Amino acid sequence: MNYLAIDIGGTFIKYAVITESAEIISKGKKPTDTENLDVFLDTLEEIYRDNILLTQRRPFSSTVLLQYHWDLPLNRPSANG
C-alpha cells in the first residue's frame, strides 16, 4: 500500500508518495500560503488530487500522514474571540 505524506511548514508544503517500506515514489513541494486559508486548503486539495492520479495503478491508502506546524498565521479566529 502507498501513502501520501505531507509536511506543512511556514514556507513550503512538502509531500511524497511512499510505500510501506518507505520507498519514495514521487515527491514535491509547493509554497505555503499563510495569508488566505482558502488558498491554503486549495493547495492541500491539489496535492492530494494530483498524487491520487499518479498512483492509480498501485494500491493507495486514503490515509494521509500529516505533519503540521500551527505557528502559521492562517487568519484563524483568536482564542479570545
C-alpha positions, 0 to 999 in steps of 0.5 A: 500500500502507498501513502501520501505524506505531507509536511506543512511548514511556514514556507513550503508544503512538502509531500511524497508518495511512499510505500510501506517500506518507505520507498519514495515514489514521487515527491514535491513541494509547493509554497505555503500560503499563510495569508488566505486559508482558502488558498491554503486548503486549495493547495492541500486539495491539489496535492492530494488530487494530483498524487491520487492520479499518479498512483492509480495503478498501485494500491493507495491508502486514503490515509494521509500522514500529516505533519503540521506546524500551527505557528502559521498565521492562517487568519484563524479566529483568536482564542479570545474571540 
